[in-house]
C-alpha cells in the first residue's frame, strides 16, 4: 500500500502525482502497488504520520488486502516508524508480517539494486548506514530483516548494507562509516586527478542532468553512440558515464551522463554521492533534460534545480531541453515553449532537434570558455598552483609585480580569480591553446 498526505483539498492532485511516482519507485524495487491512500491534514501527526485513527484504518486495510508493506511518501521520523510498527503488530520472528517503509528507505533500496561499480556500492552503503543509525532503536526489526549485502535479491525493503543482527552495535557501524568515508575520500582524490588532467587538455565538459527517467542515457547514446544501458525505470543509471562528443565546429567535448534526481531526494544520498556529483559541479555547461510528456514537467525542473543549488552547481551555464517531443501534442509543446522560450525541443529516440541542440552546445561552450589574463603576486603562490592544477594555463611570464598568466577558464571559475583579473575580452574566447 502507498500512503501520502495532502496539506489541503487543493493539494490532492499534487499528492496523487507524488504517489504515482512512489508507485514507479516501488515497481523498480520489485513491488506492486495494490492500493493508494491520501489523508488531508495540515501537518503530519508527530507520533504516527497519519492521524492515529487513520493509521489503524490503513493497517487494517493492508492486512485485509494481503499487502506485504505500507510505503509512506515521506521520510518517517524514527519514533513514527516505531509507533507504526507497534500498531501493525510487527514481530521479527513471524514468517509473514507487514513492513513499514518510507520514501527514503525505498529510494535507498532502489539504489542498492542499481549500484554496480565499487564506488557506487560504497556510496549506497554509506547512505544506508547513515539513514539507519538513528533508527536502530526505533526500527531494529528492519535491521534484523535486512539482506546479506548490496544487490541481494529479495522483497522490497529487505536489501541493505549487510547487517543481520537484531542487537546491532552502534560503535561497529560508526567504525564502518568511518572506513567508508575514508575509502570515498580516496575515490574523490582519483576523480580530482582525472578532472585536472581533463582541464589541462582544454576539452570542455558537459554534464547531462535531469529528473530520473527523463531520457538522459538515451540522449547520450544518440549523441555519442555510447551504447549505455537504457531502461524505462527510475534510477537505471547510478554510475556516471563519460563519452567523447564531437561538436559541429570540429572541437571535441566530454559528455557525462549523471545520476537522475527526484523530488524529496534523501539528503543522505546527496551527501554520499557528493564525489560523483562533483563531476557536475566541475562542468563547463549543464544540459538539463526534461521529460516533455510528463504531466508536470515544471515540478521536475524545480526539483532538479533544487538539488543543483544544494551541490553548488546552480550558477553553471545551462541549456534546458525538453525530450520526448515525439510523445507531445503540438498544443502542449506550444504551452511549454511559451513558459520556457529559451528551451530546445528534441527526441532522443527519433533524432528530431538533435542537430540544433548540438549547435547550441557548441555555441554555449565557446562562450563559456574564456581566455583571460591574470597577474598573481609572488606571495600568492597557492593561487598559481591552483591555476596550474585546475585550469588551462596557456602562457606564464614573470615581472616585477608577480606572475603574469594567460589562462583558459570557465565563467564559473573566473569568479574565484576576479581580484587578479587583467583582461577578459570575449574576443579572446576560444583562442587555440
N, C-alpha and C positions, 0 to 999 in steps of 0.2 A: 504494500500500500504506500502511496505517496501522499504526504501531508504538508500543507503550507498555510501561511497566514496572508490575509489581505487587510491592510490597515483601514480600509473603508470599503463601502459597497462600490464606490467608483474605481477602486483598485482591484476589483475581482479579475478583470481581463488580464492585468499585468501578472497577478498571482497565478492564474491558469497558464499563461505563457511560460512562466518560470517552472511550473510543474511539467509542462511539455518538454522543456529542456532537461529537467530531472529524469523524466522517463527515458530520454535518449541516453543520458549518462548510465541509468540502470541497465538499459539494453546493452550498452558497450561492456558493462561489468558482467553481463550474463544473466540478468534478472528480467522478468516480465512483470509489468505493472498490471495489477488486477483491479485496482480501484484508486480513485483520487479524491481527496477531501481537502476543502479550504474552509478555514474558520475566519470570520471577520471580527477583528478586535484591534484596538489601537496599538497595543504593545504585547509582546509575548508574556505569558504568565511566568514569573520568575522561577516557580517550582517545577512546572510541567510543560512549558512552552505553550501548549493549548490550555484552555480552561480545564480544571480538573475533571469536571463532568464530561466535557467533550473528549478529553483524553481517554477516559474509561470507555466511552461510546466507540471511539476509534479502535481501541484494543479489542473490544468485544466483536466488532465487525471484522477485524483482521482474523481473529480466531474462527469466526463463522465462515469466512471465505477460504480458510486454509492457507493464509499467507504465511510466508517464512519470515518476513521482515517488514517493519514500518520504517520508511525513509523520510526524514524530515528535511524540508527545503531550506534550512538554515543550519548554522553550526550551533549545536546544543552545548550549553554550559555543563561541566561535569556533574553538578547537582541535578540538573534537569535529566541527564541521561540516567543517573542512578534512580531517580524517582519514577521515571517512566518504566524502567526495568522492573522496579518493585510492583508497579501497577500491572505490568504484563506477566508477573509471576515468573521471571527469568530464573531458571535453575540450570547451572552449568553442567550438572550431571545428567540432565534429561536428554534423551535421544533426539527429540524434536522440540524446538522452542521458538518463540517469537523474538527475533533480534530487533534491537533498537539501533538505527543507524542515522547519522546526519549527513548533510550535503558534503561537508568536508571529508568525512570518513569515506564516502562513496567516491569522491574525486581521487582521493589517495589510493583507493582500491583500483580504480581505472589506471592510474599512473603505474601502479605496481605491475600490471599486466603488460604495459607497453614500454617499460624500461628494458632496453636490450644491451646498451653499452655499459661498460663498467662504471663510467661516470654517472649515467642515468640511474643505475641501481643504487649508487652511493647517495645521490640526491634524494631519491624517493625514500630510502631508509631513514635518512636524516629527517625528512619531513614527517614521516610516520611516527618516529620515536618522539620528536618534539611535540607532536599532536597528542600522543598517548600519555606522556609523563604526567600532566596534571589530571589525567583521567584514571590513573591506576587505582586510586581508592574508590572512585565512583563507578568505574567501568572495568573492574578487574576481571569480570566474566568475559568481556570482549577479548582481553589479552589471552585468557585461557583457551579461547576457541580459535586463536589465530593459526595460520598455516605454518609450514616449515620453512618458508623463505619467499623471496621476491619471485613473482611469476608463478607461484604454485597454483595449479588449477583447483577450483572448488567453488562453492556457492558464494554469491556476492557478500562482502563483509567479512570473509574469512581469510583473505590474503593479508599478510603483514610482514614485518621485518624479521620474523623467525622466533620470537619469544613465545614459549608454550606453557610456562609455569604460572599457576594461579597467583602465588605469592612472589611476584617478580621483584627483584631487588633494585630499588631506585639507583643505588650507587653504581651497580653494574651497568645500568642503562646510561647513566650520565658518563661513565667511563667510555662506553661505546660511542656516545655522541661526540665526546672529545676526540676520539680516534677518527670518526667520520669527518669532522670539521678539519682535522689536520690533513687527511687524505685529499679533501676538496681544495685546500689551500695549495697543495702540490699540483692539482689539476689546473687551478687558476694560473699558477706560475707558468705552466706549459702553454696554456692558452695565450697568456700575455706575451710570451716569447714569439709565438706564431703571429700574433697581431703586429708586433714590432717589425717582424720580417716582412709582413704584407705591406705595412705602411712605408717601409724603406723601398719597396718595389714600386711604389706610386700607383698601384692598382686600386681603384676605389671599391668600396664595399656597399652593397645594397642588401638590406635585411627585409625579408618578407614577413610582415606582421599582420595579425588579424584574429578575428574570433575563430575558435575551433570549428573545423568543418566548412571553412569559407572557400576552400579550393586552393590553398597555397601550394600544396605538393603537386597538384595537377598543373598549376601555372609554372612551377619550377621545371617540371618535365617538358611543358610546351615551349618554354623559352630556351632551355639548355639541353634538352634530351637527357636529363639526369637519370630517368628510369627508377625513381624512388617509389616506395610503396604508396598506393593511393587506396583509401578505404572510405566508404560513406559512413564513417563513425567518428565520434568525438575523440580527440587526442590520439589519432593514429600516428602522429609524429611527435616524438619527445626529444630525440637526439638531433641537433642541428645538422643540416646537410649543406655543404658549400660546393658550388659549381661555377665554372667559368661562364661568363655571359659576354657574347660578342655584340657590341653596340653598333648602331648604324654608321657612326663616324669612324669606325675602324678600331676604336680603343676597346680593350678588354675591361671587364669588371668582375667582381665576385658577387654572386647572388646566393644568399643564405636563407634557407627555409627554417623558421624557428618554431618553437612550441606555440600552439594556439592558446588564446586567452578565453576566459569565460567569466560571466558575472559571478560575483561572490567567490572569486578565486582565493583559496586559502592563503593567508599570509605566510604560513609555514612553507608552502610550496614556492612562493615568490622568493623567500629567503634561501631555501635550499637550492633553487635553480638560478641563484644570482650569478654564478660563474658562467652558466650558459647564456643568461640574459645579457651578460656583459658584451656578447657579440653584437647585440642590438645597440647598446649604448655607444660602441665604438664605430658605428656605421656612418658613412658619409650621407646616406639617404635611406629613408624608410619607404617601402611600398606597402601601404596599408590596404589590404584586400578585404572587401566586404561582400557578403552573400546578398546580391540584389533581390533574390527570390524569397528571402526571409520575411516573415510578417512584420518585424520591427527592426529594420537594419540600423536605425538611429540609436536604439538602445545598445546594440552591439558595438557601434562606433564609440559610444560614450564609455562602454566597459573597457575597450582596448585602450583608449586614451587615458583612462584612469590608471591602468597598470603601467603604461609607458611613463606617466608622471611619477609613479611610485619608484621606478627604477632610474629616474633622472634621464629619461630619453624623450621627454615631452617637447623639447625645443629642436630636435633634429629635423632638418628639411624632410617633408613628407609628400608623397603623391598618393592621393586617395583614388582607388579603383574599385568599381562595382563589378564583381564577377558574376557568372551565370546569366549573362544578358539574354541568352537563348531561352531562358525559362521565365522571362518577364515580359508582360504585355507592353505595347508602346505607350499606353496611358500611364502605367506605373513607372516606366523608365523616365517619362517626362516629369513626373512628380519628383522623383529622386534627383533629376538633373536641376530642377528649379531650386531644390533645397541645398544642393551641393554643386554649384555651377563650375567649380574647379575640377570636378571628378572626371575620371575616364570610365568608359563602359567597355567591358571585354567579356569574352567567353573563352576560358582556357580549354574547353572541350572542342569548340568549332574553330577557334583561332580568330574569331571576329574581334577586331580592335587591337590585336597584339602589335601590328606594325606601328600604329600611333603611340601605343604605350612605350615601345622601345625607343621611339624618337623622343618622347617626353623624358624618359630616363636619361638618355644621352645628353639632352639639353640641361636638365637639372644638375646632373653630375658635373658638367663643365662649369656651371655657375657655383656649385658647392665647393669645388677645389680651387682655392685661391693661391697665387704665388705672391708672397709678401716679403718685405724687408724688415728685419728686426735688429736692434742694437742692444746687446746684453752686456752690462758692466762686468768687469773681471771678478768682482766679489759675488756675482750670482752664478757661480759655476754649476749649481744644481739645475738652473734653468737651461743652460746649454746642454747638459746631459739629458734632460727630459726631451728637448727638441730633437737631439740625435736618436734617442730611443723610440720616440712616439710619432715623430713627424718625418717628412722627407726633406732633408737639408740638401739643397741644390748647390750652394756655394757658401764658403766661410772665409772671411778675411779678418785681420786684426788691426785696430787703430788705437789711438791714444785713449779713447773712452771705453774701449772694450771690444767685444767680438761683433762683427757685422755679418749677419746671416741672411741668405735668401732661402726661404722655406716654402714648400708647398704644403698647405694645410686645409682644413675644413672650416666653414663658417663657425661651427660649434666650438672647435678647439681654439679658434682665434681669440675668443674672449679671455682665455687663460693667459694670453701674452699681450694683452692690449697696452700695458704700460711700456712695452719695449717696441711698439709698432712704429715704423718709419714711413712705410708706404703700403697701401692696399689697393692699388689701382686695378679695377675689374678687367682692364685691358690685358693684364698680365696673366689672368686665369687661364689655365690650360696650356701654358707655355711648356714646351718639352723640357724634361729634366736631363 
